[in-house]
Amino acid sequence: MSSADLVSLRYIEEITIGVTPNNSVRSVGTLTATANFANAETVTVAGRVYTFQTTLTNVNGNVKIAASLTLSLLNLLRTINRSGGVVGTDYAAATVKHAALEATASTATTLSIRAIFGGTAGNALGTTEAAANASFGAATLTGGSNSSVTAWKPLRFTGESLNFNIENTKTAEVRSDRTETDLVQTSASGGGDVNVELSFATFKDWLEAVLCGAWTGSPTEVIQNGSILHSYTVQKQFQDMSVPQFHTYRGTCVESLNLSMEIGKIVEASFGLMSFGLDPVTGISEAQIGGSTFGAATSTTPMNAVTNLQDFSIDGVLFSGCISSLKLQIKNNLRAIQCIGSLTPRNMKLGTIEVTGDMEFYFNEGSNYLKFVQGVEFDFGFALQDSAGNRYGFTLPRCKFETGEVVAGGRNTDVMFSAKWRALYDTDSGLVMQLSSTAAT
């Protein structure tokens, strides 16, 4: 049983989408044979015993001795990988794929194996044999080295729904015995939300990603909506399992941001993610990438909508009225590119950026409602500044109200102007939205 309180999220930016920066080297080994195997001879790799048999029995790891050494080594390769050949004929149907290593090639006299994961940990995987005419070159796999470029950043969060979603299709074959014979995985992808409390500098990378731009300037940094696709490897670790498990989502892009500021609350946000998902071999593991380093989480205080929301202005004038809530949504309309021959997506493409939101005002003057009725454009901006003086500034130079409502709901209630707005491209500034970041001095 795993507790949500002991789940960690971390990420690393990818240079190539779907490829985690990692220059670790996997450990390897070679089994060399001079004659075919005899009945009951064994090869043991990383604790798994593979037994050669003239008459195959259904036990995990049993390998059929073939007519030649070449074919017997090929059967061993298929057994280790639990792939290819004829199940129940070339190897036992009860065989389970090895979790720590894979067989990469076989020849007339050799079998090559390697660790599934890079790093020096693979150098501890044992290789032994009880066979008259076969031997490994060393007692363990060798040559594994750790990564020097895998630097993970921790993510502060309040909840998450990142998951690997698989679409299964049942067969439509008509059978006289009225049975369904198979359920086939036909597509898969990763996705979900990461819920957070907004704090300064904590989500700098993901704010950059959702706006598809790049931070520029100093000491105040500025980012605008752009067309740069940022992708990440996001890792979820379940720390309190009997053997901690890592779920690694590659090709992860930020599809959306929902930012909410309400009376009496911390500023809440939710990042929507789209991902290639989990690699069937390396996506779920019990080992971290060898040589990984881990940065420290930020310690900035979560911002709130009580005292941290400042300088709300419309058409360049500070608003003197009263706002009960303000929400902002950014959506990138990402498309996952699915290809024949691949269960998971192979690429992501950006669509049209949409910046929308909600505002709710106490109805004490009618200028904003008039903008809605007349379809008048307006600009607005606001800032979030924490108690230390760290500040985010939001600028939206051209907006229109999409909907608006002013109603008397009933006795003992206040009349509110509730509106939805949409940001539009501004030809003067050349942007839809700008975000500035200024650290306290």
SULRAFEN-V340192 format. One record per residue. RES is the residue in one letter. SS is DSSP state (h for helix, s for strand, l for the rest). BURIAL is + if it has 9 or more other ideal C-beta (glycine too) atoms within 8 Angstrom, else -. D_LAST is the distance of its C-alpha to the last C-alpha in whole Angstrom. Layout:
RES,SS,BURIAL,D_LAST
RES,SS,BURIAL,D_LAST
//
This chain:
M,l,-,46
S,l,-,42
S,l,-,39
A,h,-,37
D,h,-,34
L,h,+,35
V,s,+,34
S,s,-,31
L,s,+,30
R,s,+,28
Y,s,+,29
I,s,+,29
E,s,+,29
E,l,+,32
I,l,-,33
T,s,-,36
I,l,+,37
G,l,+,38
V,s,-,38
T,l,+,36
P,l,+,34
N,l,+,36
N,l,-,38
S,l,+,40
V,s,-,44
R,l,+,46
S,l,+,49
V,s,+,53
G,s,+,56
T,s,+,60
L,s,+,63
T,s,+,66
A,s,+,70
T,l,-,73
A,l,-,75
N,l,+,75
F,l,+,74
A,l,+,76
N,l,-,76
A,l,-,74
E,l,+,72
T,s,+,68
V,s,+,65
T,s,+,62
V,s,+,58
A,l,+,55
G,l,-,57
R,s,+,59
V,s,-,63
Y,s,+,65
T,s,+,69
F,s,+,71
Q,s,+,74
T,l,-,77
T,l,-,78
L,l,+,74
T,l,-,73
N,l,-,70
V,l,-,68
N,l,-,64
G,l,+,64
N,s,+,68
V,s,+,69
K,s,+,72
I,l,+,74
A,l,+,75
A,l,-,78
S,l,-,76
L,h,+,73
T,h,+,71
L,h,+,71
S,h,+,71
L,h,+,67
L,h,+,66
N,h,+,67
L,h,+,65
L,h,+,62
R,h,+,63
T,h,+,63
I,h,+,59
N,h,+,58
R,l,+,60
S,l,-,60
G,l,-,63
G,l,+,67
V,l,-,69
V,s,-,68
G,l,-,70
T,l,-,72
D,l,+,70
Y,s,+,68
A,l,+,68
A,l,-,67
A,l,-,65
T,l,+,63
V,l,-,59
K,l,-,57
H,l,+,55
A,l,-,51
A,l,+,50
L,s,+,52
E,s,+,54
A,s,+,57
T,s,-,56
A,s,-,60
S,s,+,63
T,l,-,66
A,l,-,70
T,l,+,69
T,s,+,65
L,s,+,62
S,s,+,59
I,s,+,56
R,s,+,52
A,s,+,49
I,l,+,48
F,l,+,44
G,l,+,43
G,l,+,42
T,h,+,44
A,h,+,45
G,h,+,47
N,h,+,49
A,h,-,50
L,l,+,52
G,s,+,56
T,s,+,59
T,s,-,62
E,s,+,66
A,s,-,69
A,l,+,71
A,l,-,74
N,l,-,73
A,s,+,69
S,s,-,66
F,s,+,62
G,l,-,61
A,l,-,59
A,l,-,59
T,s,+,55
L,l,+,53
T,s,+,52
G,l,+,49
G,l,+,46
S,s,+,43
N,l,+,39
S,l,+,36
S,l,-,34
V,l,-,32
T,l,+,32
A,s,+,28
W,s,+,28
K,s,+,24
P,s,+,25
L,l,+,25
R,l,+,24
F,l,+,27
T,l,-,29
G,s,-,32
E,s,+,33
S,l,-,37
L,l,+,37
N,s,-,40
F,s,+,43
N,s,+,45
I,s,-,49
E,s,-,51
N,s,-,55
T,s,-,58
K,s,-,61
T,l,+,65
A,l,-,67
E,l,-,70
V,l,-,73
R,l,-,75
S,l,-,78
D,l,-,77
R,l,-,74
T,l,-,71
E,l,-,68
T,l,-,67
D,l,-,64
L,s,-,60
V,s,-,58
Q,s,-,55
T,s,-,54
S,s,+,51
A,s,+,47
S,s,+,44
G,s,+,40
G,s,+,38
G,s,+,37
D,s,+,33
V,s,+,30
N,s,+,29
V,s,+,25
E,s,+,23
L,l,+,20
S,s,+,17
F,l,+,14
A,l,+,14
T,l,+,18
F,l,+,20
K,h,+,18
D,h,+,22
W,h,+,24
L,h,+,22
E,h,+,23
A,h,+,26
V,h,+,27
L,h,+,26
C,l,+,28
G,l,+,25
A,l,-,23
W,l,+,19
T,s,-,18
G,l,-,16
S,l,-,13
P,l,-,10
T,s,-,11
E,s,+,14
V,s,+,17
I,s,+,20
Q,s,+,24
N,l,+,27
G,l,-,29
S,l,-,32
I,l,-,30
L,l,+,32
H,l,+,30
S,l,+,32
Y,s,+,31
T,s,+,33
V,s,+,32
Q,s,+,34
K,s,+,35
Q,s,+,36
F,s,+,38
Q,l,-,37
D,l,-,40
M,l,-,43
S,l,-,46
V,l,-,45
P,l,+,41
Q,s,+,41
F,s,+,39
H,s,+,39
T,s,+,38
Y,s,+,37
R,s,+,37
G,s,+,37
T,s,+,34
C,s,+,33
V,s,+,31
E,s,+,33
S,s,+,31
L,s,+,28
N,s,+,29
L,s,+,26
S,s,+,27
M,s,+,26
E,s,-,28
I,l,-,29
G,l,-,28
K,l,+,26
I,s,+,24
V,l,+,23
E,s,+,25
A,s,+,26
S,s,+,29
F,s,+,29
G,s,+,32
L,s,+,33
M,s,+,37
S,s,+,38
F,l,+,41
G,s,+,41
L,s,+,42
D,l,+,44
P,l,-,48
V,l,-,48
T,l,-,44
G,l,+,42
I,s,-,43
S,s,+,43
E,l,-,43
A,l,+,41
Q,l,-,38
I,l,+,38
G,l,+,38
G,l,+,35
S,l,+,33
T,s,-,29
F,s,-,27
G,l,-,23
A,l,-,21
A,l,-,20
T,l,+,17
S,l,-,16
T,l,+,14
T,l,-,16
P,s,+,18
M,l,+,18
N,s,+,21
A,l,+,22
V,l,-,23
T,l,-,19
N,l,+,17
L,s,+,19
Q,s,-,18
D,s,-,20
F,s,+,23
S,s,+,25
I,s,+,28
D,l,-,29
G,l,-,26
V,s,-,27
L,s,-,25
F,l,-,27
S,l,-,29
G,l,-,31
C,l,-,31
I,s,+,30
S,s,+,31
S,s,+,30
L,s,+,28
K,s,+,29
L,s,+,28
Q,s,+,30
I,s,+,30
K,s,+,33
N,l,+,34
N,l,+,38
L,l,+,38
R,s,-,41
A,s,+,42
I,s,+,45
Q,l,-,48
C,l,-,51
I,l,-,54
G,l,-,54
S,l,-,51
L,l,-,50
T,s,+,46
P,l,+,45
R,l,+,44
N,s,+,42
M,s,+,39
K,s,-,39
L,l,+,37
G,l,-,38
T,l,-,37
I,l,+,34
E,s,+,34
V,s,+,31
T,s,+,32
G,s,+,32
D,s,+,33
M,s,+,32
E,s,+,34
F,s,+,34
Y,s,+,36
F,l,+,38
N,l,-,38
E,l,-,38
G,l,-,40
S,h,-,38
N,h,+,36
Y,h,+,40
L,h,+,41
K,h,+,39
F,h,+,40
V,h,-,44
Q,h,-,44
G,l,-,42
V,l,-,39
E,l,-,36
F,s,+,33
D,s,+,29
F,s,+,27
G,s,+,23
F,s,+,20
A,s,+,17
L,s,+,16
Q,s,+,13
D,l,+,13
S,l,-,12
A,l,-,9
G,l,-,8
N,l,+,8
R,s,+,11
Y,s,+,14
G,s,+,16
F,s,+,20
T,s,+,22
L,s,+,26
P,s,+,28
R,s,+,31
C,s,+,33
K,s,+,36
F,s,+,37
E,s,-,40
T,s,-,41
G,s,+,41
E,s,-,43
V,s,+,43
V,s,-,46
A,l,-,47
G,l,-,47
G,l,-,49
R,l,-,49
N,l,-,46
T,l,-,44
D,l,-,41
V,l,+,42
M,s,+,39
F,s,+,38
S,s,+,38
A,s,+,37
K,s,+,36
W,s,+,35
R,s,+,34
A,s,+,32
L,l,+,34
Y,l,-,34
D,s,+,32
T,l,-,34
D,l,-,32
S,l,-,29
G,l,-,31
L,s,+,29
V,l,+,29
M,l,+,26
Q,s,+,22
L,s,+,19
S,s,+,16
S,s,+,13
T,s,+,9
A,l,-,6
A,l,-,4
T,l,-,0
//
